[in-house]
Amino acid sequence: MDQRKVNMLAREYCDDIGRKEKPIIISHHMLSGLKEGQEKMSKSDPDSAIFMEDTEEDVRRKIKKAFCPEKVVEANPVLDYTKSIVFESYGEFLIKREAKNGGDLLFKSYAELEAEYLAGNLHPSDLKVNVAAVSYT
């Protein structure tokens, strides 16, 4: 909703120039910034967010460095991405990990993943690697 004014300006501009097809604005809640204490992403800090033009390497690097405390759900940006993007897009989430680390886990809901994360059955590094992988596909 932070972008409402600029979105409305774009639609008004279309009226001014006589353009029939106006942009369609799709909004969702503002995703958390990837750094500790950031309530929302910041364009002025490129490492605080994933941008559409980011390369696969950028996405992996940013998520690898992202704030993601073990067994903590509140203000955890990696979990926010998981809930808002991964589950909204795919409906489930496969965590691939080596057998020595417990093997693969398939989560059918965000609530299931959150419970396992809170219990310590899913390590932040496993979560990050898999969120980065699915975020770029």
N, C-alpha and C positions, 0 to 999 in steps of 0.2 A: 504494500500500500504506500510505501515511501515514494513510489514513482507515479502516483496518480496524477499529479499536476502536469508532469511532462507528457504523460499519455494523453491527457485531455488536450494539451497544447497541440500535439500531433494531429489529433482528430479535427480540431478547429482549423489548423493549417490546411487540411484537406478541403474543408469547406471554402476557405479563402481562395484556393487555387482551382476550385471546381472539380476536384478529384472525387469520383463516385466511390471508389473502393477505399475505405478507411482502414487503418491498421486495427487488428483485433488484439486486444491486450488480455493476456492470460496471466493471472496473478496467483501467487501462493504466499504462504507466510515467509517472512525473511529468514533465510537460513542463518544459522550461527556462523560467526567467524571461526576460522580454524585454530586460532590462538586462544590461550587461556584468557578468560574474562571478556571476550568479545561477544556481545549480544547479537551482532549482525556483521556480515561481511563488509569489508571496506575496500572500495576501489583504489583508494590512495595507498593501500598496503597490499600489493599483488599476491603476497604469500598468505593472505588471510581468507582467500576465496578461490574457488575453482571457476574459471571463466570458459566460455564456449570455445574460445580460440586457443586454449591451453593444449599443449601436446601431451601425448601419453606420458612422456617423461616428467613433464610439469605436474600432472595429476598425481603420479606416484610419489614424487618428491614432496609435494605439499601435504598429501595425506599422511605420508610417513612421519613428517614433522608435526602433524596436528596434535593438539591437546586431546588426550583420550585416557583419563585416569582409570586405572584398574578398579572394577567393581563400583564405579560411579556413573550414574545415568544422568543426573541433573547437570545441565550446562556442558554436556559432552557433545561437541560438534560432529564427531564421527558417527555417533548414534543418531544424531539429528539427520544427517545425510542418509543413513540407513533407513530410518523411518520414513522420511519425506521423499526420497528419491528411489531407493532400491525396492522397498516393499510396494510403493505406489506404482512403480513401473512393471515389476515382475511378479508381485504377489507372494513370492518366496525368496529365500536367500540361501545359497549353498556356500558354506565355509569350507574351502579346501585346505587341508593341513595334513602333514605327515602322520603316519600311524603312530610314531613315537610321541606325538603330541596329542593323541586321542583320536586321530582319523577325522574324516570329513563329518560335517554336521549339516543337516538340512533343516532350516527353519521355515515353517509354514505361515508364521505370523511374527510381527514385530514384538508382540507381548512375550512370545516364547523366547525369542532372542534376548530380549531385555532381562528376563528371569535368569537365563543361563549366564549372562554377563554379570549380573548382580551377585550370583552365586560363585563367581570366579571360575566357571567352567569354560569360559571363552576369554582368551588373553587378548589385550589390546593390539598386540602386533599381528595376531591372526585376523582380527577384525579389520585392521587398517589395510593389510595386504589384499584382502578380498574385496573391501569397499573400493579400493583403488582400481582393482581389476574390472569390476562390474561398472564402475563409473565411466570407464573409457570405452565400453563396448556399445 
